[in-house]
Protein backbone atom coordinates (compact mmCIF):
# COMPACT_ATOMS: atom_id res chain seq x y z
CA UNK A 1 0.00 0.00 0.00
CA UNK A 2 1.18 3.51 -0.83
CA UNK A 3 1.39 6.10 1.93
CA UNK A 4 0.03 9.63 1.39
CA UNK A 5 3.33 11.01 0.10
CA UNK A 6 3.86 8.20 -2.40
CA UNK A 7 0.27 8.32 -3.62
CA UNK A 8 0.49 12.11 -4.00
CA UNK A 9 3.65 11.72 -6.09
CA UNK A 10 1.87 9.14 -8.26
CA UNK A 11 -1.06 11.56 -8.72
CA UNK A 12 1.27 14.43 -9.63
CA UNK A 13 3.00 12.33 -12.29
CA UNK A 14 -0.42 11.37 -13.70
CA UNK A 15 -1.46 15.04 -13.72
CA UNK A 16 1.75 16.01 -15.57
CA UNK A 17 1.19 13.43 -18.31
CA UNK A 18 -2.46 14.29 -18.83
CA UNK A 19 -1.82 18.02 -18.46
CA UNK A 20 0.66 17.84 -21.32
CA UNK A 21 -1.80 15.80 -23.38
CA UNK A 22 -4.48 18.41 -22.72
CA UNK A 23 -2.16 21.17 -23.90
CA UNK A 24 -1.36 19.16 -27.03
CA UNK A 25 -5.02 18.69 -27.95
CA UNK A 26 -5.81 22.34 -27.18
CA UNK A 27 -2.95 23.47 -29.40
CA UNK A 28 -4.25 21.25 -32.22
CA UNK A 29 -7.82 22.56 -31.76
CA UNK A 30 -6.63 26.15 -31.93
CA UNK A 31 -5.32 25.61 -35.43
CA UNK A 32 -8.99 26.04 -36.38
CA UNK A 33 -10.74 27.75 -33.43
CA UNK A 34 -10.17 30.94 -31.44
CA UNK A 35 -9.18 30.70 -27.79
CA UNK A 36 -12.61 31.62 -26.39
CA UNK A 37 -14.48 28.95 -28.34
CA UNK A 38 -11.81 26.39 -27.46
CA UNK A 39 -11.93 27.25 -23.76
CA UNK A 40 -15.73 27.18 -23.59
CA UNK A 41 -16.00 23.82 -25.35
CA UNK A 42 -13.20 22.32 -23.28
CA UNK A 43 -15.09 23.03 -20.04
CA UNK A 44 -18.52 22.26 -21.49
CA UNK A 45 -17.32 18.82 -22.57
CA UNK A 46 -15.62 18.39 -19.21
CA UNK A 47 -18.89 19.15 -17.44
CA UNK A 48 -20.73 16.64 -19.64
CA UNK A 49 -18.12 13.99 -18.77
CA UNK A 50 -18.76 14.30 -15.01
CA UNK A 51 -22.54 14.88 -15.32
CA UNK A 52 -23.40 11.17 -14.77
CA UNK A 53 -21.51 11.26 -11.46
CA UNK A 54 -23.24 14.52 -10.46
CA UNK A 55 -26.65 12.94 -11.15
CA UNK A 56 -25.66 9.76 -9.32
CA UNK A 57 -24.93 11.80 -6.17
CA UNK A 58 -28.20 13.71 -6.64
CA UNK A 59 -26.17 16.94 -6.73
CA UNK A 60 -24.73 16.25 -3.27
CA UNK A 61 -21.29 16.62 -4.85
CA UNK A 62 -21.87 20.40 -4.85
CA UNK A 63 -22.23 20.50 -1.06
CA UNK A 64 -19.55 22.83 0.31
CA UNK A 65 -18.77 25.40 2.98
CA UNK A 66 -16.52 27.29 0.55
CA UNK A 67 -18.96 28.51 -2.13
CA UNK A 68 -17.48 32.02 -2.34
CA UNK A 69 -13.96 30.65 -2.70
CA UNK A 70 -15.07 28.27 -5.46
CA UNK A 71 -16.63 31.17 -7.36
CA UNK A 72 -13.52 33.33 -6.89
CA UNK A 73 -11.30 30.43 -7.92
CA UNK A 74 -13.21 29.97 -11.17
CA UNK A 75 -13.35 33.72 -11.83
CA UNK A 76 -9.54 33.75 -11.69
CA UNK A 77 -9.26 30.48 -13.60
CA UNK A 78 -11.07 32.00 -16.60
CA UNK A 79 -8.40 34.63 -17.49
CA UNK A 80 -5.65 32.17 -16.56
CA UNK A 81 -7.14 29.68 -19.02
CA UNK A 82 -7.71 32.18 -21.83
CA UNK A 83 -4.22 33.66 -21.53
CA UNK A 84 -2.64 30.22 -21.19
CA UNK A 85 -4.46 28.80 -24.19
CA UNK A 86 -3.65 31.89 -26.27
CA UNK A 87 0.04 31.60 -25.31
CA UNK A 88 -0.06 27.89 -26.16
CA UNK A 89 -1.13 28.75 -29.70
CA UNK A 90 1.86 31.09 -30.07
CA UNK A 91 4.66 29.21 -28.29
CA UNK A 92 6.27 25.77 -28.66
CA UNK A 93 4.82 23.27 -26.19
CA UNK A 94 8.07 22.78 -24.27
CA UNK A 95 8.72 26.54 -23.92
CA UNK A 96 5.23 27.01 -22.50
CA UNK A 97 5.95 24.21 -20.04
CA UNK A 98 9.32 25.70 -19.09
CA UNK A 99 7.82 29.14 -18.42
CA UNK A 100 5.17 27.45 -16.27
CA UNK A 101 7.97 26.30 -13.94
CA UNK A 102 7.86 29.79 -12.42
CA UNK A 103 4.55 28.81 -10.77
CA UNK A 104 6.10 27.04 -7.73
CA UNK A 105 8.22 30.12 -7.07
CA UNK A 106 5.19 32.43 -7.25
CA UNK A 107 3.20 30.04 -5.05
CA UNK A 108 5.87 30.38 -2.36
CA UNK A 109 5.59 34.19 -2.44
CA UNK A 110 1.79 34.01 -2.27
CA UNK A 111 1.94 31.51 0.58
CA UNK A 112 3.95 34.05 2.57
CA UNK A 113 1.51 36.85 1.76
CA UNK A 114 -1.83 35.09 2.05
CA UNK A 115 -1.14 32.07 4.25
CA UNK A 116 1.21 34.01 6.54
CA UNK A 117 4.06 31.55 6.11
CA UNK A 118 7.52 32.72 7.11
CA UNK A 119 10.04 33.64 4.42
CA UNK A 120 13.15 31.71 5.40
CA UNK A 121 16.61 32.23 3.94
CA UNK A 122 16.39 29.09 1.78
CA UNK A 123 13.11 30.34 0.30
CA UNK A 124 14.71 33.68 -0.58
CA UNK A 125 17.62 31.89 -2.26
CA UNK A 126 15.19 29.65 -4.16
CA UNK A 127 13.27 32.69 -5.40
CA UNK A 128 16.49 34.24 -6.72
CA UNK A 129 17.44 30.96 -8.42
CA UNK A 130 14.01 30.74 -10.02
CA UNK A 131 14.22 34.31 -11.27
CA UNK A 132 17.62 33.62 -12.81
CA UNK A 133 16.19 30.56 -14.55
CA UNK A 134 13.44 32.66 -16.08
CA UNK A 135 16.02 35.17 -17.33
CA UNK A 136 17.94 32.34 -19.02
CA UNK A 137 14.81 31.13 -20.81
CA UNK A 138 13.54 34.56 -21.83
CA UNK A 139 16.92 36.31 -22.33
CA UNK A 140 15.46 39.84 -22.18
CA UNK A 141 17.50 42.32 -24.16
CA UNK A 142 19.06 39.50 -26.17
CA UNK A 143 15.93 38.17 -27.86
CA UNK A 144 12.55 39.86 -28.25
CA UNK A 145 9.97 38.83 -25.66
CA UNK A 146 6.82 38.03 -27.60
CA UNK A 147 3.24 38.70 -26.58
CA UNK A 148 2.88 34.93 -26.12
CA UNK A 149 5.52 34.92 -23.39
CA UNK A 150 3.84 37.83 -21.59
CA UNK A 151 0.54 35.93 -21.75
CA UNK A 152 2.20 32.79 -20.39
CA UNK A 153 3.75 34.72 -17.49
CA UNK A 154 0.49 36.45 -16.53
CA UNK A 155 -1.37 33.15 -16.82
CA UNK A 156 1.20 31.52 -14.52
CA UNK A 157 0.78 34.32 -11.97
CA UNK A 158 -3.00 33.94 -11.89
CA UNK A 159 -2.76 30.15 -11.83
CA UNK A 160 -0.51 30.40 -8.77
CA UNK A 161 -3.32 32.19 -6.93
CA UNK A 162 -5.72 29.47 -8.06
CA UNK A 163 -3.38 26.84 -6.56
CA UNK A 164 -3.43 28.64 -3.20
CA UNK A 165 -7.24 28.73 -3.28
CA UNK A 166 -7.36 25.05 -4.31
CA UNK A 167 -5.22 24.08 -1.34
CA UNK A 168 -7.48 26.11 0.93
CA UNK A 169 -10.75 24.46 -0.18
CA UNK A 170 -9.17 20.99 -0.37
CA UNK A 171 -9.14 20.87 3.44
CA UNK A 172 -12.95 20.55 3.40
CA UNK A 173 -13.92 19.48 -0.13
CA UNK A 174 -13.11 16.39 -2.21
CA UNK A 175 -11.30 16.54 -5.54
CA UNK A 176 -14.53 15.88 -7.47
CA UNK A 177 -16.41 18.59 -5.52
CA UNK A 178 -13.73 21.13 -6.41
CA UNK A 179 -13.83 20.00 -10.03
CA UNK A 180 -17.64 20.10 -10.25
CA UNK A 181 -17.80 23.68 -9.01
CA UNK A 182 -14.98 24.65 -11.36
CA UNK A 183 -16.65 23.16 -14.44
CA UNK A 184 -20.06 24.72 -13.74
CA UNK A 185 -18.71 28.21 -13.12
CA UNK A 186 -16.22 28.09 -15.99
CA UNK A 187 -19.03 27.21 -18.42
CA UNK A 188 -21.23 29.98 -17.02
CA UNK A 189 -18.45 32.60 -17.04
CA UNK A 190 -17.25 31.81 -20.55
CA UNK A 191 -20.71 31.49 -22.15
CA UNK A 192 -21.33 35.27 -22.54
CA UNK A 193 -17.97 35.60 -24.31
CA UNK A 194 -18.48 32.72 -26.70
CA UNK A 195 -21.78 34.22 -27.90
CA UNK A 196 -19.79 37.02 -29.54
CA UNK A 197 -16.69 35.03 -30.57
CA UNK A 198 -18.12 31.67 -31.64
CA UNK A 199 -16.22 29.64 -34.25
CA UNK A 200 -17.83 26.58 -35.80
CA UNK A 201 -15.60 23.55 -35.15
CA UNK A 202 -15.14 20.67 -37.55
CA UNK A 203 -15.65 17.08 -36.40
CA UNK A 204 -11.88 16.60 -36.16
CA UNK A 205 -11.53 19.64 -33.89
CA UNK A 206 -14.46 18.52 -31.73
CA UNK A 207 -12.61 15.23 -31.19
CA UNK A 208 -9.46 17.16 -30.23
CA UNK A 209 -11.40 19.22 -27.66
CA UNK A 210 -13.17 16.15 -26.30
CA UNK A 211 -9.78 14.50 -25.79
CA UNK A 212 -8.55 17.71 -24.12
CA UNK A 213 -11.58 17.69 -21.82
CA UNK A 214 -11.00 14.07 -20.81
CA UNK A 215 -7.29 14.71 -20.24
CA UNK A 216 -8.04 17.90 -18.30
CA UNK A 217 -10.58 16.13 -16.11
CA UNK A 218 -8.03 13.49 -15.12
CA UNK A 219 -5.45 16.27 -14.63
CA UNK A 220 -7.62 18.27 -12.21
CA UNK A 221 -8.93 15.30 -10.23
CA UNK A 222 -5.38 14.01 -9.72
CA UNK A 223 -4.05 17.47 -8.87
CA UNK A 224 -6.88 18.38 -6.50
CA UNK A 225 -6.55 15.09 -4.62
CA UNK A 226 -2.77 15.41 -4.39
CA UNK A 227 -3.15 18.87 -2.82
CA UNK A 228 -5.54 17.34 -0.29
CA UNK A 229 -3.00 14.70 0.74
CA UNK A 230 0.22 16.71 1.11
CA UNK A 231 1.67 20.21 1.18
CA UNK A 232 1.70 22.01 -2.17
CA UNK A 233 5.45 22.61 -1.98
CA UNK A 234 6.17 18.89 -1.85
CA UNK A 235 4.41 18.28 -5.19
CA UNK A 236 6.22 20.95 -7.18
CA UNK A 237 9.63 19.38 -8.05
CA UNK A 238 7.94 16.67 -10.10
CA UNK A 239 6.58 19.31 -12.49
CA UNK A 240 10.04 19.18 -14.08
CA UNK A 241 8.96 15.92 -15.71
CA UNK A 242 6.54 18.02 -17.76
CA UNK A 243 9.41 19.43 -19.79
CA UNK A 244 10.49 15.93 -20.78
CA UNK A 245 6.95 14.87 -21.74
CA UNK A 246 6.16 18.11 -23.60
CA UNK A 247 9.48 18.03 -25.46
CA UNK A 248 8.83 14.48 -26.68
CA UNK A 249 5.25 15.27 -27.75
CA UNK A 250 6.27 18.63 -29.22
CA UNK A 251 8.97 16.99 -31.31
CA UNK A 252 6.77 14.23 -32.75
CA UNK A 253 3.48 16.18 -33.09
CA UNK A 254 4.57 19.74 -33.87
CA UNK A 255 8.20 19.19 -35.01
CA UNK A 256 9.37 21.53 -32.24
CA UNK A 257 13.00 21.38 -31.19
CA UNK A 258 13.66 22.86 -27.72
CA UNK A 259 16.70 25.09 -27.62
CA UNK A 260 19.57 24.74 -25.18
CA UNK A 261 18.55 27.81 -23.13
CA UNK A 262 15.05 26.45 -22.49
CA UNK A 263 16.52 23.29 -20.97
CA UNK A 264 19.19 25.20 -19.06
CA UNK A 265 16.76 27.75 -17.63
CA UNK A 266 14.22 25.10 -16.70
CA UNK A 267 16.95 23.13 -14.94
CA UNK A 268 17.94 26.20 -12.92
CA UNK A 269 14.31 26.84 -11.93
CA UNK A 270 13.98 23.19 -10.94
CA UNK A 271 16.97 23.59 -8.60
CA UNK A 272 15.19 26.47 -6.89
CA UNK A 273 11.98 24.48 -6.53
CA UNK A 274 13.91 21.45 -5.27
CA UNK A 275 15.58 23.60 -2.61
CA UNK A 276 12.21 24.85 -1.36
CA UNK A 277 10.71 21.37 -1.30
CA UNK A 278 13.69 19.76 0.44
CA UNK A 279 13.75 22.39 3.16
CA UNK A 280 9.97 22.17 3.63
CA UNK A 281 10.26 18.43 4.19
CA UNK A 282 13.12 18.94 6.64
CA UNK A 283 11.08 21.60 8.47
CA UNK A 284 8.09 19.27 8.71
CA UNK A 285 10.30 16.53 10.14
CA UNK A 286 11.67 18.95 12.77
CA UNK A 287 8.14 20.01 13.73
CA UNK A 288 7.04 16.37 13.98
CA UNK A 289 10.01 15.47 16.20
CA UNK A 290 9.26 18.41 18.52
CA UNK A 291 5.63 17.33 18.81
CA UNK A 292 6.68 13.75 19.60
CA UNK A 293 9.06 15.00 22.27
CA UNK A 294 6.35 17.15 23.79
CA UNK A 295 3.81 14.32 23.77
CA UNK A 296 6.27 11.88 25.26
C-alpha positions as CSV (number, residue, x, y, z in Angstrom):
1,X,0.0,0.0,0.0
2,X,1.2,3.5,-0.8
3,X,1.4,6.1,1.9
4,X,0.0,9.6,1.4
5,X,3.3,11.0,0.1
6,X,3.9,8.2,-2.4
7,X,0.3,8.3,-3.6
8,X,0.5,12.1,-4.0
9,X,3.7,11.7,-6.1
10,X,1.9,9.1,-8.3
11,X,-1.1,11.6,-8.7
12,X,1.3,14.4,-9.6
13,X,3.0,12.3,-12.3
14,X,-0.4,11.4,-13.7
15,X,-1.5,15.0,-13.7
16,X,1.8,16.0,-15.6
17,X,1.2,13.4,-18.3
18,X,-2.5,14.3,-18.8
19,X,-1.8,18.0,-18.5
20,X,0.7,17.8,-21.3
21,X,-1.8,15.8,-23.4
22,X,-4.5,18.4,-22.7
23,X,-2.2,21.2,-23.9
24,X,-1.4,19.2,-27.0
25,X,-5.0,18.7,-28.0
26,X,-5.8,22.3,-27.2
27,X,-2.9,23.5,-29.4
28,X,-4.2,21.2,-32.2
29,X,-7.8,22.6,-31.8
30,X,-6.6,26.2,-31.9
31,X,-5.3,25.6,-35.4
32,X,-9.0,26.0,-36.4
33,X,-10.7,27.8,-33.4
34,X,-10.2,30.9,-31.4
35,X,-9.2,30.7,-27.8
36,X,-12.6,31.6,-26.4
37,X,-14.5,28.9,-28.3
38,X,-11.8,26.4,-27.5
39,X,-11.9,27.3,-23.8
40,X,-15.7,27.2,-23.6
41,X,-16.0,23.8,-25.4
42,X,-13.2,22.3,-23.3
43,X,-15.1,23.0,-20.0
44,X,-18.5,22.3,-21.5
45,X,-17.3,18.8,-22.6
46,X,-15.6,18.4,-19.2
47,X,-18.9,19.2,-17.4
48,X,-20.7,16.6,-19.6
49,X,-18.1,14.0,-18.8
50,X,-18.8,14.3,-15.0
51,X,-22.5,14.9,-15.3
52,X,-23.4,11.2,-14.8
53,X,-21.5,11.3,-11.5
54,X,-23.2,14.5,-10.5
55,X,-26.6,12.9,-11.2
56,X,-25.7,9.8,-9.3
57,X,-24.9,11.8,-6.2
58,X,-28.2,13.7,-6.6
59,X,-26.2,16.9,-6.7
60,X,-24.7,16.2,-3.3
61,X,-21.3,16.6,-4.9
62,X,-21.9,20.4,-4.9
63,X,-22.2,20.5,-1.1
64,X,-19.5,22.8,0.3
65,X,-18.8,25.4,3.0
66,X,-16.5,27.3,0.5
67,X,-19.0,28.5,-2.1
68,X,-17.5,32.0,-2.3
69,X,-14.0,30.7,-2.7
70,X,-15.1,28.3,-5.5
71,X,-16.6,31.2,-7.4
72,X,-13.5,33.3,-6.9
73,X,-11.3,30.4,-7.9
74,X,-13.2,30.0,-11.2
75,X,-13.3,33.7,-11.8
76,X,-9.5,33.7,-11.7
77,X,-9.3,30.5,-13.6
78,X,-11.1,32.0,-16.6
79,X,-8.4,34.6,-17.5
80,X,-5.7,32.2,-16.6
81,X,-7.1,29.7,-19.0
82,X,-7.7,32.2,-21.8
83,X,-4.2,33.7,-21.5
84,X,-2.6,30.2,-21.2
85,X,-4.5,28.8,-24.2
86,X,-3.6,31.9,-26.3
87,X,0.0,31.6,-25.3
88,X,-0.1,27.9,-26.2
89,X,-1.1,28.8,-29.7
90,X,1.9,31.1,-30.1
91,X,4.7,29.2,-28.3
92,X,6.3,25.8,-28.7
93,X,4.8,23.3,-26.2
94,X,8.1,22.8,-24.3
95,X,8.7,26.5,-23.9
96,X,5.2,27.0,-22.5
97,X,6.0,24.2,-20.0
98,X,9.3,25.7,-19.1
99,X,7.8,29.1,-18.4
100,X,5.2,27.5,-16.3
101,X,8.0,26.3,-13.9
102,X,7.9,29.8,-12.4
103,X,4.5,28.8,-10.8
104,X,6.1,27.0,-7.7
105,X,8.2,30.1,-7.1
106,X,5.2,32.4,-7.2
107,X,3.2,30.0,-5.0
108,X,5.9,30.4,-2.4
109,X,5.6,34.2,-2.4
110,X,1.8,34.0,-2.3
111,X,1.9,31.5,0.6
112,X,3.9,34.1,2.6
113,X,1.5,36.9,1.8
114,X,-1.8,35.1,2.1
115,X,-1.1,32.1,4.3
116,X,1.2,34.0,6.5
117,X,4.1,31.6,6.1
118,X,7.5,32.7,7.1
119,X,10.0,33.6,4.4
120,X,13.1,31.7,5.4
121,X,16.6,32.2,3.9
122,X,16.4,29.1,1.8
123,X,13.1,30.3,0.3
124,X,14.7,33.7,-0.6
125,X,17.6,31.9,-2.3
126,X,15.2,29.6,-4.2
127,X,13.3,32.7,-5.4
128,X,16.5,34.2,-6.7
129,X,17.4,31.0,-8.4
130,X,14.0,30.7,-10.0
131,X,14.2,34.3,-11.3
132,X,17.6,33.6,-12.8
133,X,16.2,30.6,-14.5
134,X,13.4,32.7,-16.1
135,X,16.0,35.2,-17.3
136,X,17.9,32.3,-19.0
137,X,14.8,31.1,-20.8
138,X,13.5,34.6,-21.8
139,X,16.9,36.3,-22.3
140,X,15.5,39.8,-22.2
141,X,17.5,42.3,-24.2
142,X,19.1,39.5,-26.2
143,X,15.9,38.2,-27.9
144,X,12.6,39.9,-28.3
145,X,10.0,38.8,-25.7
146,X,6.8,38.0,-27.6
147,X,3.2,38.7,-26.6
148,X,2.9,34.9,-26.1
149,X,5.5,34.9,-23.4
150,X,3.8,37.8,-21.6
151,X,0.5,35.9,-21.8
152,X,2.2,32.8,-20.4
153,X,3.8,34.7,-17.5
154,X,0.5,36.4,-16.5
155,X,-1.4,33.2,-16.8
156,X,1.2,31.5,-14.5
157,X,0.8,34.3,-12.0
158,X,-3.0,33.9,-11.9
159,X,-2.8,30.1,-11.8
160,X,-0.5,30.4,-8.8
161,X,-3.3,32.2,-6.9
162,X,-5.7,29.5,-8.1
163,X,-3.4,26.8,-6.6
164,X,-3.4,28.6,-3.2
165,X,-7.2,28.7,-3.3
166,X,-7.4,25.1,-4.3
167,X,-5.2,24.1,-1.3
168,X,-7.5,26.1,0.9
169,X,-10.7,24.5,-0.2
170,X,-9.2,21.0,-0.4
171,X,-9.1,20.9,3.4
172,X,-12.9,20.5,3.4
173,X,-13.9,19.5,-0.1
174,X,-13.1,16.4,-2.2
175,X,-11.3,16.5,-5.5
176,X,-14.5,15.9,-7.5
177,X,-16.4,18.6,-5.5
178,X,-13.7,21.1,-6.4
179,X,-13.8,20.0,-10.0
180,X,-17.6,20.1,-10.2
181,X,-17.8,23.7,-9.0
182,X,-15.0,24.7,-11.4
183,X,-16.7,23.2,-14.4
184,X,-20.1,24.7,-13.7
185,X,-18.7,28.2,-13.1
186,X,-16.2,28.1,-16.0
187,X,-19.0,27.2,-18.4
188,X,-21.2,30.0,-17.0
189,X,-18.4,32.6,-17.0
190,X,-17.2,31.8,-20.6
191,X,-20.7,31.5,-22.2
192,X,-21.3,35.3,-22.5
193,X,-18.0,35.6,-24.3
194,X,-18.5,32.7,-26.7
195,X,-21.8,34.2,-27.9
196,X,-19.8,37.0,-29.5
197,X,-16.7,35.0,-30.6
198,X,-18.1,31.7,-31.6
199,X,-16.2,29.6,-34.2
200,X,-17.8,26.6,-35.8
201,X,-15.6,23.5,-35.1
202,X,-15.1,20.7,-37.6
203,X,-15.7,17.1,-36.4
204,X,-11.9,16.6,-36.2
205,X,-11.5,19.6,-33.9
206,X,-14.5,18.5,-31.7
207,X,-12.6,15.2,-31.2
208,X,-9.5,17.2,-30.2
209,X,-11.4,19.2,-27.7
210,X,-13.2,16.1,-26.3
211,X,-9.8,14.5,-25.8
212,X,-8.5,17.7,-24.1
213,X,-11.6,17.7,-21.8
214,X,-11.0,14.1,-20.8
215,X,-7.3,14.7,-20.2
216,X,-8.0,17.9,-18.3
217,X,-10.6,16.1,-16.1
218,X,-8.0,13.5,-15.1
219,X,-5.5,16.3,-14.6
220,X,-7.6,18.3,-12.2
221,X,-8.9,15.3,-10.2
222,X,-5.4,14.0,-9.7
223,X,-4.0,17.5,-8.9
224,X,-6.9,18.4,-6.5
225,X,-6.6,15.1,-4.6
226,X,-2.8,15.4,-4.4
227,X,-3.2,18.9,-2.8
228,X,-5.5,17.3,-0.3
229,X,-3.0,14.7,0.7
230,X,0.2,16.7,1.1
231,X,1.7,20.2,1.2
232,X,1.7,22.0,-2.2
233,X,5.5,22.6,-2.0
234,X,6.2,18.9,-1.9
235,X,4.4,18.3,-5.2
236,X,6.2,21.0,-7.2
237,X,9.6,19.4,-8.0
238,X,7.9,16.7,-10.1
239,X,6.6,19.3,-12.5
240,X,10.0,19.2,-14.1
241,X,9.0,15.9,-15.7
242,X,6.5,18.0,-17.8
243,X,9.4,19.4,-19.8
244,X,10.5,15.9,-20.8
245,X,7.0,14.9,-21.7
246,X,6.2,18.1,-23.6
247,X,9.5,18.0,-25.5
248,X,8.8,14.5,-26.7
249,X,5.3,15.3,-27.7
250,X,6.3,18.6,-29.2
251,X,9.0,17.0,-31.3
252,X,6.8,14.2,-32.8
253,X,3.5,16.2,-33.1
254,X,4.6,19.7,-33.9
255,X,8.2,19.2,-35.0
256,X,9.4,21.5,-32.2
257,X,13.0,21.4,-31.2
258,X,13.7,22.9,-27.7
259,X,16.7,25.1,-27.6
260,X,19.6,24.7,-25.2
261,X,18.6,27.8,-23.1
262,X,15.1,26.4,-22.5
263,X,16.5,23.3,-21.0
264,X,19.2,25.2,-19.1
265,X,16.8,27.8,-17.6
266,X,14.2,25.1,-16.7
267,X,16.9,23.1,-14.9
268,X,17.9,26.2,-12.9
269,X,14.3,26.8,-11.9
270,X,14.0,23.2,-10.9
271,X,17.0,23.6,-8.6
272,X,15.2,26.5,-6.9
273,X,12.0,24.5,-6.5
274,X,13.9,21.5,-5.3
275,X,15.6,23.6,-2.6
276,X,12.2,24.9,-1.4
277,X,10.7,21.4,-1.3
278,X,13.7,19.8,0.4
279,X,13.8,22.4,3.2
280,X,10.0,22.2,3.6
281,X,10.3,18.4,4.2
282,X,13.1,18.9,6.6
283,X,11.1,21.6,8.5
284,X,8.1,19.3,8.7
285,X,10.3,16.5,10.1
286,X,11.7,18.9,12.8
287,X,8.1,20.0,13.7
288,X,7.0,16.4,14.0
289,X,10.0,15.5,16.2
290,X,9.3,18.4,18.5
291,X,5.6,17.3,18.8
292,X,6.7,13.8,19.6
293,X,9.1,15.0,22.3
294,X,6.3,17.2,23.8
295,X,3.8,14.3,23.8
296,X,6.3,11.9,25.3
